[in-house]
Amino acid sequence: MQINQKFCHLYKLNIGDSLIIHRENNKNLYLILEGVIVLSKAFTNKEILSMGIFSWQDVIMTNFGKLSSPNYFYKIQAICSTYLISVNRKNITFTQKIIHIKSKQTSIKYQNMIEILAHKNIKNRFVQLLLTLCDTCSTINKNHIEIQLSLSKTIIATILGSNRNTINQLIQEMQKKRLICYAKNKIIIYNLLSLDLI
């Protein structure tokens, strides 16, 4: 299938890089070719709502509805080295094929975020995030599970709707109990079943 280059762009995002989508530049959908991103809705009052964690072959579409001047914008932030292709929605044939093939997979990622944020307690949200990341981007070793992402405490706090200090205390508590090991470029889970007991 050929794509007109006027209708698409390739982006490389390094860890922490972001694409900002306002109503005025909301003409594309984004297909993740490699990597992991967090899609957030950032409001003008500086509140941030995480919409989902997306990875390889997920399709990101943003919507502002019929609002003429919305009080938010979307932020696509890379949490590892990521490649995206943006396709202009005017390329209807290609766009419809992508959406048809990948919409179910992508909707599961939105559902995962709802399951994370449904918990009132930040500990439970963090455990649910770890479980979600185990499913998305981890490797299983003989005696532990490695989530191979550079997740800063600030990014974790943003995803969970918390603050860095709370996340720092939570991670320290879990490390003391030898449930996890938090490192710069990975999180190691020693006992998946014990996470639910904290």
C-alpha positions as a Markdown table, in Angstrom:
| # | Residue | x | y | z |
|---|---|---|---|---|
| 1 | Met | 0.0 | 0.0 | 0.0 |
| 2 | Gln | 1.4 | 3.4 | -1.0 |
| 3 | Ile | 1.0 | 6.5 | 1.2 |
| 4 | Asn | 1.3 | 10.0 | -0.2 |
| 5 | Gln | 4.2 | 11.7 | 1.7 |
| 6 | Lys | 2.1 | 14.9 | 1.9 |
| 7 | Phe | -0.2 | 13.0 | 4.2 |
| 8 | Cys | 2.3 | 11.4 | 6.6 |
| 9 | His | 5.3 | 12.2 | 8.8 |
| 10 | Leu | 7.7 | 10.0 | 10.8 |
| 11 | Tyr | 8.7 | 11.1 | 14.3 |
| 12 | Lys | 11.5 | 9.8 | 16.6 |
| 13 | Leu | 10.8 | 10.6 | 20.2 |
| 14 | Asn | 13.5 | 10.1 | 22.8 |
| 15 | Ile | 12.7 | 9.4 | 26.5 |
| 16 | Gly | 10.7 | 12.3 | 27.8 |
| 17 | Asp | 10.1 | 13.9 | 24.4 |
| 18 | Ser | 6.5 | 15.0 | 23.6 |
| 19 | Leu | 4.2 | 15.8 | 20.8 |
| 20 | Ile | 1.6 | 18.4 | 21.7 |
| 21 | Ile | -1.7 | 18.3 | 19.9 |
| 22 | His | -4.0 | 21.3 | 19.9 |
| 23 | Arg | -7.3 | 21.7 | 18.2 |
| 24 | Glu | -5.6 | 23.6 | 15.4 |
| 25 | Asn | -3.2 | 20.8 | 14.5 |
| 26 | Asn | -5.6 | 17.9 | 15.2 |
| 27 | Lys | -5.5 | 16.6 | 11.7 |
| 28 | Asn | -3.6 | 13.3 | 12.1 |
| 29 | Leu | -3.8 | 9.9 | 13.7 |
| 30 | Tyr | -0.6 | 8.3 | 15.0 |
| 31 | Leu | 0.6 | 4.8 | 14.6 |
| 32 | Ile | 3.3 | 3.6 | 17.0 |
| 33 | Leu | 5.9 | 1.7 | 15.0 |
| 34 | Glu | 8.2 | 1.0 | 18.0 |
| 35 | Gly | 8.3 | 2.1 | 21.6 |
| 36 | Val | 5.9 | 3.1 | 24.4 |
| 37 | Ile | 4.1 | 6.4 | 25.0 |
| 38 | Val | 1.7 | 7.9 | 27.5 |
| 39 | Leu | -1.2 | 9.9 | 26.1 |
| 40 | Ser | -2.4 | 12.6 | 28.4 |
| 41 | Lys | -5.0 | 15.4 | 28.4 |
| 42 | Ala | -3.4 | 18.5 | 29.9 |
| 43 | Phe | -5.9 | 21.2 | 31.0 |
| 44 | Thr | -5.2 | 24.9 | 31.2 |
| 45 | Asn | -5.5 | 24.8 | 35.0 |
| 46 | Lys | -2.4 | 22.5 | 34.9 |
| 47 | Glu | -4.3 | 19.3 | 35.8 |
| 48 | Ile | -3.2 | 16.3 | 33.8 |
| 49 | Leu | -5.3 | 13.2 | 33.0 |
| 50 | Ser | -3.6 | 10.2 | 31.6 |
| 51 | Met | -5.6 | 8.6 | 28.9 |
| 52 | Gly | -3.5 | 5.5 | 28.3 |
| 53 | Ile | -0.2 | 3.8 | 27.8 |
| 54 | Phe | 0.3 | 2.7 | 24.3 |
| 55 | Ser | 2.9 | 0.6 | 22.5 |
| 56 | Trp | 3.8 | -1.1 | 19.2 |
| 57 | Gln | 1.1 | -0.9 | 16.5 |
| 58 | Asp | -1.4 | 1.0 | 18.7 |
| 59 | Val | -3.3 | 3.8 | 16.9 |
| 60 | Ile | -3.6 | 7.2 | 18.7 |
| 61 | Met | -6.5 | 9.5 | 17.7 |
| 62 | Thr | -7.4 | 12.7 | 19.6 |
| 63 | Asn | -10.7 | 14.3 | 19.7 |
| 64 | Phe | -11.8 | 17.8 | 20.7 |
| 65 | Gly | -15.5 | 17.3 | 19.9 |
| 66 | Lys | -17.3 | 20.4 | 18.8 |
| 67 | Leu | -15.5 | 22.7 | 21.2 |
| 68 | Ser | -14.4 | 25.9 | 19.5 |
| 69 | Ser | -11.9 | 26.8 | 22.3 |
| 70 | Pro | -11.2 | 23.7 | 24.4 |
| 71 | Asn | -9.5 | 24.1 | 27.8 |
| 72 | Tyr | -7.1 | 21.3 | 27.2 |
| 73 | Phe | -4.6 | 19.8 | 24.7 |
| 74 | Tyr | -3.2 | 16.3 | 24.2 |
| 75 | Lys | 0.4 | 15.3 | 25.0 |
| 76 | Ile | 2.0 | 12.2 | 23.6 |
| 77 | Gln | 5.1 | 11.5 | 25.8 |
| 78 | Ala | 7.7 | 8.9 | 25.0 |
| 79 | Ile | 8.7 | 6.7 | 28.0 |
| 80 | Cys | 11.3 | 4.9 | 25.8 |
| 81 | Ser | 12.8 | 5.6 | 22.4 |
| 82 | Thr | 9.7 | 5.7 | 20.2 |
| 83 | Tyr | 9.0 | 5.9 | 16.5 |
| 84 | Leu | 5.6 | 7.2 | 15.3 |
| 85 | Ile | 4.1 | 7.8 | 11.9 |
| 86 | Ser | 1.4 | 10.4 | 11.7 |
| 87 | Val | -1.1 | 10.0 | 8.9 |
| 88 | Asn | -3.4 | 12.8 | 7.8 |
| 89 | Arg | -7.0 | 11.9 | 8.3 |
| 90 | Lys | -7.7 | 13.1 | 4.7 |
| 91 | Asn | -5.9 | 10.0 | 3.5 |
| 92 | Ile | -9.3 | 8.2 | 4.1 |
| 93 | Thr | -8.5 | 4.8 | 2.5 |
| 94 | Phe | -5.3 | 4.2 | 4.6 |
| 95 | Thr | -6.8 | 5.8 | 7.7 |
| 96 | Gln | -9.9 | 3.6 | 7.6 |
| 97 | Lys | -7.8 | 0.4 | 7.2 |
| 98 | Ile | -5.6 | 1.3 | 10.1 |
| 99 | Ile | -8.5 | 2.1 | 12.4 |
| 100 | His | -10.4 | -1.0 | 11.4 |
| 101 | Ile | -7.4 | -3.3 | 12.1 |
| 102 | Lys | -6.2 | -1.7 | 15.3 |
| 103 | Ser | -9.2 | -0.1 | 17.0 |
| 104 | Lys | -9.9 | -3.1 | 19.3 |
| 105 | Gln | -6.3 | -3.4 | 20.4 |
| 106 | Thr | -6.1 | 0.3 | 21.1 |
| 107 | Ser | -9.4 | 0.4 | 23.0 |
| 108 | Ile | -8.0 | -2.3 | 25.4 |
| 109 | Lys | -5.3 | 0.2 | 26.3 |
| 110 | Tyr | -7.8 | 2.9 | 27.2 |
| 111 | Gln | -9.6 | 0.3 | 29.3 |
| 112 | Asn | -6.4 | -0.6 | 31.1 |
| 113 | Met | -6.0 | 3.1 | 32.1 |
| 114 | Ile | -9.6 | 3.2 | 33.4 |
| 115 | Glu | -8.8 | 0.1 | 35.5 |
| 116 | Ile | -5.8 | 1.9 | 36.9 |
| 117 | Leu | -7.6 | 5.1 | 37.7 |
| 118 | Ala | -10.7 | 3.3 | 39.1 |
| 119 | His | -8.8 | 2.7 | 42.3 |
| 120 | Lys | -9.0 | 5.4 | 45.0 |
| 121 | Asn | -5.9 | 4.3 | 46.8 |
| 122 | Ile | -2.6 | 5.3 | 45.1 |
| 123 | Lys | -0.9 | 2.0 | 46.2 |
| 124 | Asn | -3.6 | 0.1 | 44.4 |
| 125 | Arg | -3.3 | 2.3 | 41.3 |
| 126 | Phe | 0.5 | 1.7 | 41.4 |
| 127 | Val | 0.0 | -2.1 | 41.6 |
| 128 | Gln | -2.5 | -2.0 | 38.8 |
| 129 | Leu | 0.0 | 0.1 | 36.7 |
| 130 | Leu | 2.7 | -2.5 | 37.4 |
| 131 | Leu | 0.3 | -5.3 | 36.3 |
| 132 | Thr | -0.5 | -3.4 | 33.1 |
| 133 | Leu | 3.1 | -2.8 | 32.3 |
| 134 | Cys | 3.9 | -6.5 | 32.9 |
| 135 | Asp | 1.4 | -7.3 | 30.2 |
| 136 | Thr | 2.8 | -4.6 | 27.8 |
| 137 | Cys | 6.5 | -4.5 | 28.1 |
| 138 | Ser | 8.2 | -7.0 | 30.4 |
| 139 | Thr | 10.3 | -10.0 | 30.3 |
| 140 | Ile | 10.0 | -12.9 | 32.7 |
| 141 | Asn | 13.1 | -14.4 | 34.2 |
| 142 | Lys | 13.5 | -17.4 | 36.5 |
| 143 | Asn | 12.8 | -15.5 | 39.8 |
| 144 | His | 11.5 | -12.0 | 38.7 |
| 145 | Ile | 9.7 | -9.9 | 36.1 |
| 146 | Glu | 11.5 | -7.0 | 34.5 |
| 147 | Ile | 9.6 | -4.0 | 33.2 |
| 148 | Gln | 12.1 | -2.5 | 30.8 |
| 149 | Leu | 11.2 | 1.1 | 30.7 |
| 150 | Ser | 12.8 | 4.3 | 32.0 |
| 151 | Leu | 9.8 | 5.4 | 34.1 |
| 152 | Ser | 10.7 | 8.4 | 36.2 |
| 153 | Lys | 8.9 | 8.9 | 39.5 |
| 154 | Thr | 7.4 | 12.1 | 38.0 |
| 155 | Ile | 6.0 | 10.2 | 35.0 |
| 156 | Ile | 4.6 | 7.5 | 37.3 |
| 157 | Ala | 3.0 | 10.2 | 39.5 |
| 158 | Thr | 1.4 | 11.9 | 36.4 |
| 159 | Ile | 0.0 | 8.6 | 35.2 |
| 160 | Leu | -1.5 | 7.8 | 38.6 |
| 161 | Gly | -2.8 | 11.3 | 39.3 |
| 162 | Ser | -0.5 | 11.7 | 42.3 |
| 163 | Asn | 2.7 | 13.5 | 43.2 |
| 164 | Arg | 6.4 | 12.6 | 43.1 |
| 165 | Asn | 6.8 | 12.5 | 46.9 |
| 166 | Thr | 4.0 | 10.0 | 47.4 |
| 167 | Ile | 5.4 | 7.8 | 44.6 |
| 168 | Asn | 8.9 | 8.0 | 46.1 |
| 169 | Gln | 7.6 | 6.9 | 49.5 |
| 170 | Leu | 5.5 | 4.1 | 48.0 |
| 171 | Ile | 8.5 | 2.8 | 46.0 |
| 172 | Gln | 10.8 | 2.9 | 49.0 |
| 173 | Glu | 8.2 | 1.0 | 51.1 |
| 174 | Met | 7.9 | -1.7 | 48.4 |
| 175 | Gln | 11.7 | -2.0 | 48.1 |
| 176 | Lys | 12.1 | -2.4 | 51.8 |
| 177 | Lys | 9.6 | -5.3 | 51.7 |
| 178 | Arg | 11.6 | -6.7 | 48.7 |
| 179 | Leu | 8.6 | -6.7 | 46.4 |
| 180 | Ile | 10.2 | -4.6 | 43.7 |
| 181 | Cys | 13.5 | -2.9 | 42.8 |
| 182 | Tyr | 13.2 | 0.5 | 41.1 |
| 183 | Ala | 16.1 | 1.4 | 38.9 |
| 184 | Lys | 16.7 | 4.1 | 36.3 |
| 185 | Asn | 15.8 | 2.0 | 33.3 |
| 186 | Lys | 13.7 | -0.8 | 34.7 |
| 187 | Ile | 11.4 | -2.0 | 37.5 |
| 188 | Ile | 12.0 | -5.5 | 38.8 |
| 189 | Ile | 9.1 | -7.3 | 40.4 |
| 190 | Tyr | 10.2 | -10.1 | 42.7 |
| 191 | Asn | 6.9 | -11.4 | 43.8 |
| 192 | Leu | 3.9 | -10.5 | 41.6 |
| 193 | Leu | 1.3 | -12.2 | 43.9 |
| 194 | Ser | 2.6 | -10.3 | 47.0 |
| 195 | Leu | 2.0 | -7.0 | 45.4 |
| 196 | Asp | -1.7 | -7.3 | 46.2 |
| 197 | Leu | -0.9 | -7.7 | 49.9 |
| 198 | Ile | 0.8 | -4.3 | 50.5 |
